[in-house]
Amino acid sequence: MRIIAGEFRSRKLEAPAGMATRPTSDRLRETLFNVLAPRIVGATFLDLYAGSGAVGIEALSRGATSVVFVERAPAALAAMRTNLDRLGVKAGFRIHSGSVGGWRRKASGGATAFDLVFLDPPYEAGEEYASTLGWLGGGAAGLLAEGALVIAEHRSRAGREERLEEQYGCLKRTRVLEQGDAALSFYCTCGAADARGRLAPTS
């Protein structure tokens, strides 16, 4: 893996050993950040199920103000800390070394409002998609800044697409991008989606 663009462009990243963590591919990260380019500079970014931290580190490289990483697997956390250390990143991030559910309980009363949220649970963990997207679109709506965007990585149709809902509370799906066996679903808060129109047809 490598950083695609920004301050750390072309720098290599370490991935955790084994099959427990599935890193987001360089190509899919490039697709994701091509979409996020107008929003990323100065953004507050939440990287859930962060794995090696590749997505959140890409956000920092491209000018995000701060990133919160949430990950519980020891091997992934070790790779994430190694990547941040090798890049010399000393500030602008926080790591929650525990489950997303545990972080959710702590964050419910927090003051941070996130502009961008990325989540990439294990593809087979359908309940994680439902519970986390439902939480973001419901009781945790206050953690989303005005006009925030939530992106979920999941299986594409070619890879037996994860059946995500079109809407979770105040979150409404506005776009789906597919690449091989992976896909990205983009969700806006309902008011923002309705005001700006659909980002692109769902495919």
Buried (B, 14 or more C-beta within 10 A) or exposed (E): BEBBBBEBEEBEBBBBEEEEBBBBBBEBBEBBBEBBEEBBEEBBBBBBBBBBBBBBBBBBBBEBBBBBBBBBBEBBBBBBBBBBEEBEBEEEBEBBBBBBEEBBEEBEEEEEEBBBBBBBBEBEEBEBBBBBBBBBBEEBBEBBBEBBBBBBBBBBEEBEBBEBBEBBBBBBBBBBBBBEEBBBBBBBBBEBBEEEEBBEEEE
